[in-house]
Amino acid sequence: MKKLAIKSWALEDRPREKLMLKGKAVLSDAELIAILIGSGSKNETAVELSKRILNSVDNNINALAGLSVEKLMDFKGIGEARAISIVTALELGKRRHFEQELVLPVIKSSTNACNILQPIIGDLKHEEFWVLYLNNSNKVLKKSRLSKGGITATTVDVRLLFKEAIETAAVAIIVGHNHPSGKLIPSNADKVLTQKIKIAGETLDIKLLDHLIITQKDYFSFADNGLL
């Protein structure tokens, strides 16, 4: 009996589309391998080929990872390129298992935030504006330079700031910029910008936790000084 090609399956049953629609966790081992293989033949879908390969190792991924390129090529439908793709993916999975989990820094005070930003912008001769994007545990998901300016000022696009916050899935932010002059007193422009960011964040339910002014040796915190 002629097998139905994956393209003729319901959209949610195709491995690639299923991953996009429902996420990687819902895919079976065979479906994940089928994505690596790419396509089957007129007599066998990529998923069926993947199941056949898995059956040969009792559906054990560790055993599959032990197969060489040459051994994988013994399966009809698996050429050198496909075998290499499978071996590479499994090797990456193995290395990931032994890789130390990335520890995200946690912000518990303005000093914690300063310790992240000061080494980056504290001794610069021009102004830069940076953002720390945080999750609901105040862990830093990402740090990003939003703008780079001259000796006395930098232009900040608040729309870009919150676009990146949304893309990062941040629930809070800490912003900071440096004063090459060494002065820690916030300017009127600094105060206006801080309120602009705070109000925009409230609309999007993304909280501005602090705005730091950084110099080479010290810092000023809007939050610590009651200016938020």
N, C-alpha and C positions, 0 to 999 in steps of 0.2 A: 504494500500500500504506500502510495506517495505521501511523504511527510509534508506538513505545512511549514513553509518558511516562517522565520520569526517575524518578518515584516507583515505577514498576514494575521498574526496574533492580535488580540485586543491590545490596545495601546498600553494599558496598565500591566500587561503580562510580558512586554518586551523588557529585557534586562536594563538597557540604557535608560529607556523612558521610565521604567519602574523606579530606578534609582533617583531620577530627577523629580518624580512626582511624590515618592513616598520616603526617600532617604535610603542610605546604604544599608542600614541595619535590617531592613526587611528582606533583603536579597539572600537567597540561599548560596552555599558555597559554589554550587554548579553555575548559578547565574552570574556570580562574580567572575568566575573563570571564563564564562562565555563572553563576557565583555572584553577580556584580554584576548581571547581567540578572534573575536570580531565577527566571523561568519562560519556557517557550516557548509554542507554540500547539499545537492538536490535530494539526497537520501537521508540526511541527518542534520538536524539543527545544531547550532553551536552549543545550546544547552544540553542536548542529548549527547553530544560528543564529550562535553565536560563531565556529565554523569558517568559516562563509560570510563573516563580516565580516573575519576574518583573511586568508582567501584573496584578498580584494579588495586587500590591501596586501602580498601575497606573504609572508604570515606574519611580517611585520616589525613588532615592537612599537613601534619608533621612528616608523615610518610611521603606525601606528595612532594614536600620540599626536599626530600632526599633523592628524588629522581634527577638524573642528569639530562642535559639537552638531548643527547643521543637516545636515551631511554624514552623520552617523551615523543621523539620522532618515530618510534615504533608504532604509534597509534596512527591509523589512517586518518588523514585530515590535519595532522600536525606536522608542519614543515619546520625548517630551522628557525625562521623568524618568530613563529608562534611559540615554539618551545623556549626560545630565549626570553620572550615576553613573560611567560609563566615563571620561569626560573628567576628572572629579575624581580618580579612582583613578590614572590615568596621570600626572596633574600632580603628585600626591603622590610617585609613584615617581621622577619627574624631579627634584623638589626634594630627595628623599632622596639621590639620586646625587651632588648637589653639596654636600650638607650635610657638614660635617666630622665624621668618626667620633668618637663619644664616647670620650674617653680616661679609663679608670678609674684612680683613684689606687692606687698600690701601697704596701703597708705593709712597710717593711724594718726598722723600729725603732719603739720606743715613742714616739720624737719625732714620727715620721710620723703615728701615731695621735692624738697630742696636738694636732698642727697641724690636724687635722680637727675634733676635739671642743672644743678650748679656745675657739674663736670662738663656738661655739654655747652652751656652758654655763659658761664660765669666770667670767663676771661676774654670773650670776644670783643673786638673793636667796633662792631656794628650791632644793631639791635636785631634780635630774632624772637619770634613769638611761637611758643610750643604749647602743645596740649597733651595731657595725660588722660586717656580714656579708661574708665573704670567699670567693673561689673558691680553687682549688688553686694559683694563682699569687700568692696574697695580694693580689689586686686587690679593691677594695671594690665589691661588687655593690650594696650598699644601706646606708644609715645610718638608724636608726629610734629614736625616743624610745619606750622601753618603759613608763616611768611618770614621774609628776610628783608631788612630795611637798611637805613643809613645809620649815621652816628647817633642821631637824636630821636628817631621814630621809625615805626614799621606799620604798614597798612594791614588791617585784619579784615578778612571777609567772613562774617559770622555765618553766612549761608554754607560756605565750604566746611566750616568747623562742625556744624551740626549734620551736614551730609555725611561726613566721615564718622561722626558719632553714631548715626543710625546704621551705617554699613558695618560698624564694629560691634553693634548691639550693646553699646555702652548705656549705663543708666545714670552715670555721673561723670563729671569732668573736673579737672584742675588745669587752669591755664597759667602760663608764666612767661615773662619776658625779662630780658636783661637790660640794665642801664650801664652802658660803657663808661659813663661819667663817674660811676661809683656812688651816686646819690640814691638813697633808698626812699625818698619822699615821692609818693605817687602824684603824677600830674593830673590836672583836670581831665585831660584826654583819657588817661588811664582809668579814672573813676567813671567817666561816661561809658567807655567801652565795657567795663565790668558790669555795669547795670544793663547795658544792651544785651550782653551775653546771658546774664541771669534771667532777664525777662523772656528772651527767646527760648531758653532752656525750660522755663516753667510751662510754656505753651506745648512743648514736645515731651514734657515729663522727664527731662534730663537735667539733673541738678548740678548747678555750679557750686562746687565745694570750696574752692579757694582760687585766688589770683595771687601769684607770687611775683615780686620784683626781685631779680637776682643780680647780685654783684659778685666780684671775685671772692670776697671774704664774708659776705653776710647776705641776708634776704629780708624782705618785708612781706608779711602775710595780710591780705585783706580780711580774711576770716578772723585771724587772731586779734586784729585791731578793730573788729566790729564794723567793718565797712561793706559787708555783704547783706 
